[in-house]
Amino acid sequence: MHKILTIIEKDEFGYYAHCPALEGCQTQGDSLEEVEQNIKEAIALYLSTLTKEEKQKLFDKELTAMMTEVQVA
């Protein structure tokens, strides 16, 4: 089992999800549950196109996500 960083954004049209480590791997949904299911499917399809070596290189990458607090004038 591996973890893939996924970013989910909500706007007036619904939810949008993408994976920064998987170029072009993105999806949308009307609800959070729908977009979560859709991105899992998109990730699985994306990974199925990679060679064993490409997958290993991907999972060897270190990605960190953080929220940064900033003061706005």
mmCIF file of the N, C-alpha and C atoms, coordinates in Angstrom:
data_MODEL
# 
_entry.id   MODEL 
# 
loop_
_atom_site.group_PDB 
_atom_site.id 
_atom_site.type_symbol 
_atom_site.label_atom_id 
_atom_site.label_alt_id 
_atom_site.label_comp_id 
_atom_site.label_asym_id 
_atom_site.label_entity_id 
_atom_site.label_seq_id 
_atom_site.pdbx_PDB_ins_code 
_atom_site.Cartn_x 
_atom_site.Cartn_y 
_atom_site.Cartn_z 
_atom_site.occupancy 
_atom_site.B_iso_or_equiv 
_atom_site.pdbx_formal_charge 
_atom_site.auth_seq_id 
_atom_site.auth_comp_id 
_atom_site.auth_asym_id 
_atom_site.auth_atom_id 
_atom_site.pdbx_PDB_model_num 
ATOM 1   N N  . MET A 1 1  ? 0.847   -1.177 0.000   1.00 0.00 ? 1  MET A N  1 
ATOM 2   C CA . MET A 1 1  ? 0.000   0.000  0.000   1.00 0.00 ? 1  MET A CA 1 
ATOM 3   C C  . MET A 1 1  ? 0.894   1.242  0.000   1.00 0.00 ? 1  MET A C  1 
ATOM 4   N N  . HIS A 1 2  ? 0.588   2.205  -0.855  1.00 0.00 ? 2  HIS A N  1 
ATOM 5   C CA . HIS A 1 2  ? 1.337   3.454  -0.956  1.00 0.00 ? 2  HIS A CA 1 
ATOM 6   C C  . HIS A 1 2  ? 0.373   4.624  -0.805  1.00 0.00 ? 2  HIS A C  1 
ATOM 7   N N  . LYS A 1 3  ? 0.902   5.771  -0.444  1.00 0.00 ? 3  LYS A N  1 
ATOM 8   C CA . LYS A 1 3  ? 0.097   6.978  -0.326  1.00 0.00 ? 3  LYS A CA 1 
ATOM 9   C C  . LYS A 1 3  ? 0.494   7.952  -1.417  1.00 0.00 ? 3  LYS A C  1 
ATOM 10  N N  . ILE A 1 4  ? -0.508  8.608  -1.999  1.00 0.00 ? 4  ILE A N  1 
ATOM 11  C CA . ILE A 1 4  ? -0.308  9.607  -3.047  1.00 0.00 ? 4  ILE A CA 1 
ATOM 12  C C  . ILE A 1 4  ? -0.948  10.905 -2.559  1.00 0.00 ? 4  ILE A C  1 
ATOM 13  N N  . LEU A 1 5  ? -0.185  11.989 -2.580  1.00 0.00 ? 5  LEU A N  1 
ATOM 14  C CA . LEU A 1 5  ? -0.733  13.280 -2.187  1.00 0.00 ? 5  LEU A CA 1 
ATOM 15  C C  . LEU A 1 5  ? -1.821  13.685 -3.172  1.00 0.00 ? 5  LEU A C  1 
ATOM 16  N N  . THR A 1 6  ? -2.992  14.000 -2.641  1.00 0.00 ? 6  THR A N  1 
ATOM 17  C CA . THR A 1 6  ? -4.132  14.416 -3.448  1.00 0.00 ? 6  THR A CA 1 
ATOM 18  C C  . THR A 1 6  ? -4.643  15.749 -2.923  1.00 0.00 ? 6  THR A C  1 
ATOM 19  N N  . ILE A 1 7  ? -4.862  16.680 -3.812  1.00 0.00 ? 7  ILE A N  1 
ATOM 20  C CA . ILE A 1 7  ? -5.398  17.988 -3.465  1.00 0.00 ? 7  ILE A CA 1 
ATOM 21  C C  . ILE A 1 7  ? -6.850  18.036 -3.931  1.00 0.00 ? 7  ILE A C  1 
ATOM 22  N N  . ILE A 1 8  ? -7.741  18.423 -3.026  1.00 0.00 ? 8  ILE A N  1 
ATOM 23  C CA . ILE A 1 8  ? -9.160  18.550 -3.368  1.00 0.00 ? 8  ILE A CA 1 
ATOM 24  C C  . ILE A 1 8  ? -9.585  19.984 -3.096  1.00 0.00 ? 8  ILE A C  1 
ATOM 25  N N  . GLU A 1 9  ? -10.188 20.594 -4.098  1.00 0.00 ? 9  GLU A N  1 
ATOM 26  C CA . GLU A 1 9  ? -10.682 21.965 -3.983  1.00 0.00 ? 9  GLU A CA 1 
ATOM 27  C C  . GLU A 1 9  ? -12.184 21.983 -4.226  1.00 0.00 ? 9  GLU A C  1 
ATOM 28  N N  . LYS A 1 10 ? -12.880 22.854 -3.497  1.00 0.00 ? 10 LYS A N  1 
ATOM 29  C CA . LYS A 1 10 ? -14.321 23.025 -3.691  1.00 0.00 ? 10 LYS A CA 1 
ATOM 30  C C  . LYS A 1 10 ? -14.566 24.407 -4.259  1.00 0.00 ? 10 LYS A C  1 
ATOM 31  N N  . ASP A 1 11 ? -15.443 24.480 -5.266  1.00 0.00 ? 11 ASP A N  1 
ATOM 32  C CA . ASP A 1 11 ? -15.865 25.766 -5.798  1.00 0.00 ? 11 ASP A CA 1 
ATOM 33  C C  . ASP A 1 11 ? -17.359 25.726 -6.061  1.00 0.00 ? 11 ASP A C  1 
ATOM 34  N N  . GLU A 1 12 ? -17.873 26.718 -6.757  1.00 0.00 ? 12 GLU A N  1 
ATOM 35  C CA . GLU A 1 12 ? -19.321 26.792 -6.971  1.00 0.00 ? 12 GLU A CA 1 
ATOM 36  C C  . GLU A 1 12 ? -19.855 25.690 -7.882  1.00 0.00 ? 12 GLU A C  1 
ATOM 37  N N  . PHE A 1 13 ? -18.963 24.971 -8.575  1.00 0.00 ? 13 PHE A N  1 
ATOM 38  C CA . PHE A 1 13 ? -19.385 23.914 -9.493  1.00 0.00 ? 13 PHE A CA 1 
ATOM 39  C C  . PHE A 1 13 ? -19.278 22.513 -8.889  1.00 0.00 ? 13 PHE A C  1 
ATOM 40  N N  . GLY A 1 14 ? -18.650 22.391 -7.722  1.00 0.00 ? 14 GLY A N  1 
ATOM 41  C CA . GLY A 1 14 ? -18.473 21.080 -7.093  1.00 0.00 ? 14 GLY A CA 1 
ATOM 42  C C  . GLY A 1 14 ? -17.053 20.924 -6.584  1.00 0.00 ? 14 GLY A C  1 
ATOM 43  N N  . TYR A 1 15 ? -16.508 19.748 -6.745  1.00 0.00 ? 15 TYR A N  1 
ATOM 44  C CA . TYR A 1 15 ? -15.181 19.420 -6.229  1.00 0.00 ? 15 TYR A CA 1 
ATOM 45  C C  . TYR A 1 15 ? -14.241 19.039 -7.373  1.00 0.00 ? 15 TYR A C  1 
ATOM 46  N N  . TYR A 1 16 ? -12.985 19.404 -7.216  1.00 0.00 ? 16 TYR A N  1 
ATOM 47  C CA . TYR A 1 16 ? -11.940 19.112 -8.188  1.00 0.00 ? 16 TYR A CA 1 
ATOM 48  C C  . TYR A 1 16 ? -10.768 18.497 -7.430  1.00 0.00 ? 16 TYR A C  1 
ATOM 49  N N  . ALA A 1 17 ? -10.221 17.407 -7.933  1.00 0.00 ? 17 ALA A N  1 
ATOM 50  C CA . ALA A 1 17 ? -9.097  16.738 -7.278  1.00 0.00 ? 17 ALA A CA 1 
ATOM 51  C C  . ALA A 1 17 ? -7.986  16.495 -8.284  1.00 0.00 ? 17 ALA A C  1 
ATOM 52  N N  . HIS A 1 18 ? -6.740  16.626 -7.803  1.00 0.00 ? 18 HIS A N  1 
ATOM 53  C CA . HIS A 1 18 ? -5.584  16.296 -8.637  1.00 0.00 ? 18 HIS A CA 1 
ATOM 54  C C  . HIS A 1 18 ? -4.439  15.816 -7.758  1.00 0.00 ? 18 HIS A C  1 
ATOM 55  N N  . CYS A 1 19 ? -3.510  15.117 -8.395  1.00 0.00 ? 19 CYS A N  1 
ATOM 56  C CA . CYS A 1 19 ? -2.337  14.565 -7.708  1.00 0.00 ? 19 CYS A CA 1 
ATOM 57  C C  . CYS A 1 19 ? -1.095  15.227 -8.288  1.00 0.00 ? 19 CYS A C  1 
ATOM 58  N N  . PRO A 1 20 ? -0.417  16.081 -7.515  1.00 0.00 ? 20 PRO A N  1 
ATOM 59  C CA . PRO A 1 20 ? 0.764   16.778 -8.034  1.00 0.00 ? 20 PRO A CA 1 
ATOM 60  C C  . PRO A 1 20 ? 1.852   15.840 -8.568  1.00 0.00 ? 20 PRO A C  1 
ATOM 61  N N  . ALA A 1 21 ? 2.005   14.681 -7.985  1.00 0.00 ? 21 ALA A N  1 
ATOM 62  C CA . ALA A 1 21 ? 3.060   13.751 -8.411  1.00 0.00 ? 21 ALA A CA 1 
ATOM 63  C C  . ALA A 1 21 ? 2.702   13.008 -9.692  1.00 0.00 ? 21 ALA A C  1 
ATOM 64  N N  . LEU A 1 22 ? 1.438   13.034 -10.078 1.00 0.00 ? 22 LEU A N  1 
ATOM 65  C CA . LEU A 1 22 ? 0.980   12.302 -11.263 1.00 0.00 ? 22 LEU A CA 1 
ATOM 66  C C  . LEU A 1 22 ? 0.458   13.318 -12.279 1.00 0.00 ? 22 LEU A C  1 
ATOM 67  N N  . GLU A 1 23 ? 1.344   13.780 -13.129 1.00 0.00 ? 23 GLU A N  1 
ATOM 68  C CA . GLU A 1 23 ? 0.999   14.834 -14.078 1.00 0.00 ? 23 GLU A CA 1 
ATOM 69  C C  . GLU A 1 23 ? -0.229  14.473 -14.904 1.00 0.00 ? 23 GLU A C  1 
ATOM 70  N N  . GLY A 1 24 ? -1.233  15.343 -14.847 1.00 0.00 ? 24 GLY A N  1 
ATOM 71  C CA . GLY A 1 24 ? -2.449  15.132 -15.616 1.00 0.00 ? 24 GLY A CA 1 
ATOM 72  C C  . GLY A 1 24 ? -3.490  14.269 -14.929 1.00 0.00 ? 24 GLY A C  1 
ATOM 73  N N  . CYS A 1 25 ? -3.193  13.754 -13.748 1.00 0.00 ? 25 CYS A N  1 
ATOM 74  C CA . CYS A 1 25 ? -4.147  12.911 -13.022 1.00 0.00 ? 25 CYS A CA 1 
ATOM 75  C C  . CYS A 1 25 ? -5.085  13.816 -12.233 1.00 0.00 ? 25 CYS A C  1 
ATOM 76  N N  . GLN A 1 26 ? -6.304  13.962 -12.746 1.00 0.00 ? 26 GLN A N  1 
ATOM 77  C CA . GLN A 1 26 ? -7.272  14.861 -12.143 1.00 0.00 ? 26 GLN A CA 1 
ATOM 78  C C  . GLN A 1 26 ? -8.685  14.383 -12.420 1.00 0.00 ? 26 GLN A C  1 
ATOM 79  N N  . THR A 1 27 ? -9.618  14.880 -11.628 1.00 0.00 ? 27 THR A N  1 
ATOM 80  C CA . THR A 1 27 ? -11.014 14.511 -11.812 1.00 0.00 ? 27 THR A CA 1 
ATOM 81  C C  . THR A 1 27 ? -11.884 15.525 -11.095 1.00 0.00 ? 27 THR A C  1 
ATOM 82  N N  . GLN A 1 28 ? -13.180 15.335 -11.199 1.00 0.00 ? 28 GLN A N  1 
ATOM 83  C CA . GLN A 1 28 ? -14.129 16.209 -10.513 1.00 0.00 ? 28 GLN A CA 1 
ATOM 84  C C  . GLN A 1 28 ? -15.312 15.396 -10.022 1.00 0.00 ? 28 GLN A C  1 
ATOM 85  N N  . GLY A 1 29 ? -16.138 16.023 -9.196  1.00 0.00 ? 29 GLY A N  1 
ATOM 86  C CA . GLY A 1 29 ? -17.336 15.363 -8.695  1.00 0.00 ? 29 GLY A CA 1 
ATOM 87  C C  . GLY A 1 29 ? -18.271 16.379 -8.073  1.00 0.00 ? 29 GLY A C  1 
ATOM 88  N N  . ASP A 1 30 ? -19.527 15.985 -7.944  1.00 0.00 ? 30 ASP A N  1 
ATOM 89  C CA . ASP A 1 30 ? -20.530 16.871 -7.352  1.00 0.00 ? 30 ASP A CA 1 
ATOM 90  C C  . ASP A 1 30 ? -20.448 16.899 -5.831  1.00 0.00 ? 30 ASP A C  1 
ATOM 91  N N  . SER A 1 31 ? -19.884 15.851 -5.227  1.00 0.00 ? 31 SER A N  1 
ATOM 92  C CA . SER A 1 31 ? -19.770 15.775 -3.771  1.00 0.00 ? 31 SER A CA 1 
ATOM 93  C C  . SER A 1 31 ? -18.356 15.337 -3.405  1.00 0.00 ? 31 SER A C  1 
ATOM 94  N N  . LEU A 1 32 ? -18.008 15.523 -2.143  1.00 0.00 ? 32 LEU A N  1 
ATOM 95  C CA . LEU A 1 32 ? -16.698 15.100 -1.672  1.00 0.00 ? 32 LEU A CA 1 
ATOM 96  C C  . LEU A 1 32 ? -16.535 13.591 -1.845  1.00 0.00 ? 32 LEU A C  1 
ATOM 97  N N  . GLU A 1 33 ? -17.571 12.839 -1.524  1.00 0.00 ? 33 GLU A N  1 
ATOM 98  C CA . GLU A 1 33 ? -17.513 11.388 -1.657  1.00 0.00 ? 33 GLU A CA 1 
ATOM 99  C C  . GLU A 1 33 ? -17.300 10.974 -3.107  1.00 0.00 ? 33 GLU A C  1 
ATOM 100 N N  . GLU A 1 34 ? -17.988 11.658 -4.021  1.00 0.00 ? 34 GLU A N  1 
ATOM 101 C CA . GLU A 1 34 ? -17.856 11.325 -5.439  1.00 0.00 ? 34 GLU A CA 1 
ATOM 102 C C  . GLU A 1 34 ? -16.451 11.628 -5.950  1.00 0.00 ? 34 GLU A C  1 
ATOM 103 N N  . VAL A 1 35 ? -15.903 12.798 -5.597  1.00 0.00 ? 35 VAL A N  1 
ATOM 104 C CA . VAL A 1 35 ? -14.574 13.148 -6.088  1.00 0.00 ? 35 VAL A CA 1 
ATOM 105 C C  . VAL A 1 35 ? -13.516 12.234 -5.470  1.00 0.00 ? 35 VAL A C  1 
ATOM 106 N N  . GLU A 1 36 ? -13.700 11.806 -4.223  1.00 0.00 ? 36 GLU A N  1 
ATOM 107 C CA . GLU A 1 36 ? -12.759 10.871 -3.603  1.00 0.00 ? 36 GLU A CA 1 
ATOM 108 C C  . GLU A 1 36 ? -12.744 9.542  -4.354  1.00 0.00 ? 36 GLU A C  1 
ATOM 109 N N  . GLN A 1 37 ? -13.913 9.042  -4.695  1.00 0.00 ? 37 GLN A N  1 
ATOM 110 C CA . GLN A 1 37 ? -13.999 7.787  -5.443  1.00 0.00 ? 37 GLN A CA 1 
ATOM 111 C C  . GLN A 1 37 ? -13.409 7.951  -6.840  1.00 0.00 ? 37 GLN A C  1 
ATOM 112 N N  . ASN A 1 38 ? -13.703 9.072  -7.468  1.00 0.00 ? 38 ASN A N  1 
ATOM 113 C CA . ASN A 1 38 ? -13.199 9.327  -8.818  1.00 0.00 ? 38 ASN A CA 1 
ATOM 114 C C  . ASN A 1 38 ? -11.680 9.437  -8.854  1.00 0.00 ? 38 ASN A C  1 
ATOM 115 N N  . ILE A 1 39 ? -11.075 10.100 -7.860  1.00 0.00 ? 39 ILE A N  1 
ATOM 116 C CA . ILE A 1 39 ? -9.618  10.249 -7.883  1.00 0.00 ? 39 ILE A CA 1 
ATOM 117 C C  . ILE A 1 39 ? -8.938  8.915  -7.595  1.00 0.00 ? 39 ILE A C  1 
ATOM 118 N N  . LYS A 1 40 ? -9.533  8.079  -6.767  1.00 0.00 ? 40 LYS A N  1 
ATOM 119 C CA . LYS A 1 40 ? -8.961  6.744  -6.540  1.00 0.00 ? 40 LYS A CA 1 
ATOM 120 C C  . LYS A 1 40 ? -8.947  5.951  -7.846  1.00 0.00 ? 40 LYS A C  1 
ATOM 121 N N  . GLU A 1 41 ? -10.017 6.052  -8.609  1.00 0.00 ? 41 GLU A N  1 
ATOM 122 C CA . GLU A 1 41 ? -10.091 5.362  -9.898  1.00 0.00 ? 41 GLU A CA 1 
ATOM 123 C C  . GLU A 1 41 ? -9.073  5.952  -10.880 1.00 0.00 ? 41 GLU A C  1 
ATOM 124 N N  . ALA A 1 42 ? -8.963  7.283  -10.902 1.00 0.00 ? 42 ALA A N  1 
ATOM 125 C CA . ALA A 1 42 ? -8.011  7.939  -11.804 1.00 0.00 ? 42 ALA A CA 1 
ATOM 126 C C  . ALA A 1 42 ? -6.573  7.550  -11.456 1.00 0.00 ? 42 ALA A C  1 
ATOM 127 N N  . ILE A 1 43 ? -6.251  7.480  -10.166 1.00 0.00 ? 43 ILE A N  1 
ATOM 128 C CA . ILE A 1 43 ? -4.909  7.077  -9.737  1.00 0.00 ? 43 ILE A CA 1 
ATOM 129 C C  . ILE A 1 43 ? -4.621  5.647  -10.175 1.00 0.00 ? 43 ILE A C  1 
ATOM 130 N N  . ALA A 1 44 ? -5.568  4.752  -9.955  1.00 0.00 ? 44 ALA A N  1 
ATOM 131 C CA . ALA A 1 44 ? -5.381  3.348  -10.340 1.00 0.00 ? 44 ALA A CA 1 
ATOM 132 C C  . ALA A 1 44 ? -5.133  3.228  -11.843 1.00 0.00 ? 44 ALA A C  1 
ATOM 133 N N  . LEU A 1 45 ? -5.907  3.957  -12.638 1.00 0.00 ? 45 LEU A N  1 
ATOM 134 C CA . LEU A 1 45 ? -5.723  3.921  -14.093 1.00 0.00 ? 45 LEU A CA 1 
ATOM 135 C C  . LEU A 1 45 ? -4.365  4.491  -14.486 1.00 0.00 ? 45 LEU A C  1 
ATOM 136 N N  . TYR A 1 46 ? -3.983  5.580  -13.870 1.00 0.00 ? 46 TYR A N  1 
ATOM 137 C CA . TYR A 1 46 ? -2.687  6.199  -14.153 1.00 0.00 ? 46 TYR A CA 1 
ATOM 138 C C  . TYR A 1 46 ? -1.556  5.235  -13.834 1.00 0.00 ? 46 TYR A C  1 
ATOM 139 N N  . LEU A 1 47 ? -1.587  4.644  -12.646 1.00 0.00 ? 47 LEU A N  1 
ATOM 140 C CA . LEU A 1 47 ? -0.520  3.725  -12.231 1.00 0.00 ? 47 LEU A CA 1 
ATOM 141 C C  . LEU A 1 47 ? -0.449  2.490  -13.129 1.00 0.00 ? 47 LEU A C  1 
ATOM 142 N N  . SER A 1 48 ? -1.581  2.082  -13.672 1.00 0.00 ? 48 SER A N  1 
ATOM 143 C CA . SER A 1 48 ? -1.591  0.902  -14.540 1.00 0.00 ? 48 SER A CA 1 
ATOM 144 C C  . SER A 1 48 ? -0.829  1.141  -15.839 1.00 0.00 ? 48 SER A C  1 
ATOM 145 N N  . THR A 1 49 ? -0.559  2.407  -16.174 1.00 0.00 ? 49 THR A N  1 
ATOM 146 C CA . THR A 1 49 ? 0.176   2.710  -17.404 1.00 0.00 ? 49 THR A CA 1 
ATOM 147 C C  . THR A 1 49 ? 1.681   2.785  -17.180 1.00 0.00 ? 49 THR A C  1 
ATOM 148 N N  . LEU A 1 50 ? 2.132   2.735  -15.921 1.00 0.00 ? 50 LEU A N  1 
ATOM 149 C CA . LEU A 1 50 ? 3.547   2.881  -15.606 1.00 0.00 ? 50 LEU A CA 1 
ATOM 150 C C  . LEU A 1 50 ? 4.261   1.539  -15.538 1.00 0.00 ? 50 LEU A C  1 
ATOM 151 N N  . THR A 1 51 ? 5.544   1.576  -15.855 1.00 0.00 ? 51 THR A N  1 
ATOM 152 C CA . THR A 1 51 ? 6.371   0.379  -15.693 1.00 0.00 ? 51 THR A CA 1 
ATOM 153 C C  . THR A 1 51 ? 6.709   0.217  -14.208 1.00 0.00 ? 51 THR A C  1 
ATOM 154 N N  . LYS A 1 52 ? 7.247   -0.929 -13.848 1.00 0.00 ? 52 LYS A N  1 
ATOM 155 C CA . LYS A 1 52 ? 7.654   -1.183 -12.467 1.00 0.00 ? 52 LYS A CA 1 
ATOM 156 C C  . LYS A 1 52 ? 8.686   -0.152 -12.019 1.00 0.00 ? 52 LYS A C  1 
ATOM 157 N N  . GLU A 1 53 ? 9.627   0.184  -12.895 1.00 0.00 ? 53 GLU A N  1 
ATOM 158 C CA . GLU A 1 53 ? 10.667  1.155  -12.573 1.00 0.00 ? 53 GLU A CA 1 
ATOM 159 C C  . GLU A 1 53 ? 10.084  2.558  -12.374 1.00 0.00 ? 53 GLU A C  1 
ATOM 160 N N  . GLU A 1 54 ? 9.139   2.933  -13.217 1.00 0.00 ? 54 GLU A N  1 
ATOM 161 C CA . GLU A 1 54 ? 8.493   4.240  -13.082 1.00 0.00 ? 54 GLU A CA 1 
ATOM 162 C C  . GLU A 1 54 ? 7.713   4.340  -11.772 1.00 0.00 ? 54 GLU A C  1 
ATOM 163 N N  . LYS A 1 55 ? 7.036   3.265  -11.419 1.00 0.00 ? 55 LYS A N  1 
ATOM 164 C CA . LYS A 1 55 ? 6.304   3.247  -10.148 1.00 0.00 ? 55 LYS A CA 1 
ATOM 165 C C  . LYS A 1 55 ? 7.259   3.378  -8.977  1.00 0.00 ? 55 LYS A C  1 
ATOM 166 N N  . GLN A 1 56 ? 8.383   2.668  -9.025  1.00 0.00 ? 56 GLN A N  1 
ATOM 167 C CA . GLN A 1 56 ? 9.351   2.727  -7.932  1.00 0.00 ? 56 GLN A CA 1 
ATOM 168 C C  . GLN A 1 56 ? 9.909   4.138  -7.793  1.00 0.00 ? 56 GLN A C  1 
ATOM 169 N N  . LYS A 1 57 ? 10.231  4.773  -8.914  1.00 0.00 ? 57 LYS A N  1 
ATOM 170 C CA . LYS A 1 57 ? 10.746  6.145  -8.892  1.00 0.00 ? 57 LYS A CA 1 
ATOM 171 C C  . LYS A 1 57 ? 9.705   7.090  -8.297  1.00 0.00 ? 57 LYS A C  1 
ATOM 172 N N  . LEU A 1 58 ? 8.455   6.900  -8.664  1.00 0.00 ? 58 LEU A N  1 
ATOM 173 C CA . LEU A 1 58 ? 7.364   7.723  -8.144  1.00 0.00 ? 58 LEU A CA 1 
ATOM 174 C C  . LEU A 1 58 ? 7.250   7.583  -6.630  1.00 0.00 ? 58 LEU A C  1 
ATOM 175 N N  . PHE A 1 59 ? 7.272   6.358  -6.136  1.00 0.00 ? 59 PHE A N  1 
ATOM 176 C CA . PHE A 1 59 ? 7.080   6.128  -4.710  1.00 0.00 ? 59 PHE A CA 1 
ATOM 177 C C  . PHE A 1 59 ? 8.328   6.446  -3.889  1.00 0.00 ? 59 PHE A C  1 
ATOM 178 N N  . ASP A 1 60 ? 9.472   6.607  -4.550  1.00 0.00 ? 60 ASP A N  1 
ATOM 179 C CA . ASP A 1 60 ? 10.688  7.025  -3.849  1.00 0.00 ? 60 ASP A CA 1 
ATOM 180 C C  . ASP A 1 60 ? 10.728  8.535  -3.625  1.00 0.00 ? 60 ASP A C  1 
ATOM 181 N N  . LYS A 1 61 ? 9.890   9.279  -4.354  1.00 0.00 ? 61 LYS A N  1 
ATOM 182 C CA . LYS A 1 61 ? 9.835   10.736 -4.200  1.00 0.00 ? 61 LYS A CA 1 
ATOM 183 C C  . LYS A 1 61 ? 9.268   11.085 -2.829  1.00 0.00 ? 61 LYS A C  1 
ATOM 184 N N  . GLU A 1 62 ? 9.779   12.167 -2.270  1.00 0.00 ? 62 GLU A N  1 
ATOM 185 C CA . GLU A 1 62 ? 9.237   12.649 -1.003  1.00 0.00 ? 62 GLU A CA 1 
ATOM 186 C C  . GLU A 1 62 ? 8.491   13.954 -1.253  1.00 0.00 ? 62 GLU A C  1 
ATOM 187 N N  . LEU A 1 63 ? 7.208   13.967 -0.935  1.00 0.00 ? 63 LEU A N  1 
ATOM 188 C CA . LEU A 1 63 ? 6.380   15.165 -1.057  1.00 0.00 ? 63 LEU A CA 1 
ATOM 189 C C  . LEU A 1 63 ? 5.836   15.507 0.319   1.00 0.00 ? 63 LEU A C  1 
ATOM 190 N N  . THR A 1 64 ? 5.817   16.781 0.614   1.00 0.00 ? 64 THR A N  1 
ATOM 191 C CA . THR A 1 64 ? 5.261   17.243 1.875   1.00 0.00 ? 64 THR A CA 1 
ATOM 192 C C  . THR A 1 64 ? 4.242   18.326 1.579   1.00 0.00 ? 64 THR A C  1 
ATOM 193 N N  . ALA A 1 65 ? 3.104   18.232 2.205   1.00 0.00 ? 65 ALA A N  1 
ATOM 194 C CA . ALA A 1 65 ? 2.073   19.265 2.081   1.00 0.00 ? 65 ALA A CA 1 
ATOM 195 C C  . ALA A 1 65 ? 1.938   19.959 3.420   1.00 0.00 ? 65 ALA A C  1 
ATOM 196 N N  . MET A 1 66 ? 1.757   21.264 3.365   1.00 0.00 ? 66 MET A N  1 
ATOM 197 C CA . MET A 1 66 ? 1.571   21.994 4.608   1.00 0.00 ? 66 MET A CA 1 
ATOM 198 C C  . MET A 1 66 ? 0.696   23.211 4.370   1.00 0.00 ? 66 MET A C  1 
ATOM 199 N N  . MET A 1 67 ? 0.048   23.634 5.398   1.00 0.00 ? 67 MET A N  1 
ATOM 200 C CA . MET A 1 67 ? -0.694  24.874 5.374   1.00 0.00 ? 67 MET A CA 1 
ATOM 201 C C  . MET A 1 67 ? 0.215   25.942 5.950   1.00 0.00 ? 67 MET A C  1 
ATOM 202 N N  . THR A 1 68 ? 0.324   27.054 5.277   1.00 0.00 ? 68 THR A N  1 
ATOM 203 C CA . THR A 1 68 ? 1.186   28.130 5.722   1.00 0.00 ? 68 THR A CA 1 
ATOM 204 C C  . THR A 1 68 ? 0.329   29.313 6.150   1.00 0.00 ? 68 THR A C  1 
ATOM 205 N N  . GLU A 1 69 ? 0.530   29.754 7.362   1.00 0.00 ? 69 GLU A N  1 
ATOM 206 C CA . GLU A 1 69 ? -0.236  30.894 7.881   1.00 0.00 ? 69 GLU A CA 1 
ATOM 207 C C  . GLU A 1 69 ? 0.459   32.183 7.473   1.00 0.00 ? 69 GLU A C  1 
ATOM 208 N N  . VAL A 1 70 ? -0.299  33.106 6.884   1.00 0.00 ? 70 VAL A N  1 
ATOM 209 C CA . VAL A 1 70 ? 0.247   34.385 6.466   1.00 0.00 ? 70 VAL A CA 1 
ATOM 210 C C  . VAL A 1 70 ? -0.672  35.503 6.950   1.00 0.00 ? 70 VAL A C  1 
ATOM 211 N N  . GLN A 1 71 ? -0.081  36.652 7.188   1.00 0.00 ? 71 GLN A N  1 
ATOM 212 C CA . GLN A 1 71 ? -0.869  37.804 7.596   1.00 0.00 ? 71 GLN A CA 1 
ATOM 213 C C  . GLN A 1 71 ? -1.226  38.599 6.358   1.00 0.00 ? 71 GLN A C  1 
ATOM 214 N N  . VAL A 1 72 ? -2.490  38.944 6.223   1.00 0.00 ? 72 VAL A N  1 
ATOM 215 C CA . VAL A 1 72 ? -2.961  39.718 5.086   1.00 0.00 ? 72 VAL A CA 1 
ATOM 216 C C  . VAL A 1 72 ? -3.329  41.111 5.570   1.00 0.00 ? 72 VAL A C  1 
ATOM 217 N N  . ALA A 1 73 ? -2.795  42.111 4.921   1.00 0.00 ? 73 ALA A N  1 
ATOM 218 C CA . ALA A 1 73 ? -3.042  43.501 5.347   1.00 0.00 ? 73 ALA A CA 1 
ATOM 219 C C  . ALA A 1 73 ? -4.437  43.946 4.973   1.00 0.00 ? 73 ALA A C  1 
# 
